[in-house]
């Protein structure tokens, strides 16, 4: 889909079923490199790749 301003958007529906209630250890969660965006950082963020040691 292309908007008249030139923004192009593509989306795919993932109909897979995922298990709920999976617990992630604090250490694993804290190792995710999340960078919040300056606008609405609680909703908009970048998950950066892990850097190998």
N, C-alpha and C positions, 0 to 999 in steps of 0.2 A: 504494500500500500504506500502511495506517495502523497504527501500533503501538498497543497498548493504553494507553501513556503519553501519546499524543497526537502523537508525532513522525510527520510525514508525509514519505515518501520517494518520489522519482520517478527512474527511470533509463531511458535509451535506449541500445540497442546500436548502435554505429557499426561497420558491416561494411566500411567503405571500406578500400582498400589505400593505405598510405603508404610513400614511398620511405625507405629506411634509409641511414644514413651521411652525411646532409646535415650539412655543417660550418657552424657559426654563428660569425661573427667575434666575438672577445672584446668589442669595443666594442658590438656589437649586444646580446650576452648581458648585459653589465653595465648596459645601459640599461633592463633590465626591472625594474620596481619590485616586488620580492618582499618581502613582510613575513611572516616566520615567526610562527606562533602560539606562545603561551607554553607550550603543552603539545605536545610532540613536534614542534617546529618544523622538523625535518628531513623530516617527512612531511606536516605540516599548515601551509599557508601561504595567503596571499592574494596574487594578482597584481593589482596596482592599475592602473588605466588610465594611459596616458601623458598628461602635461600638456603642452599645446602652448605653445611660447614666445610 
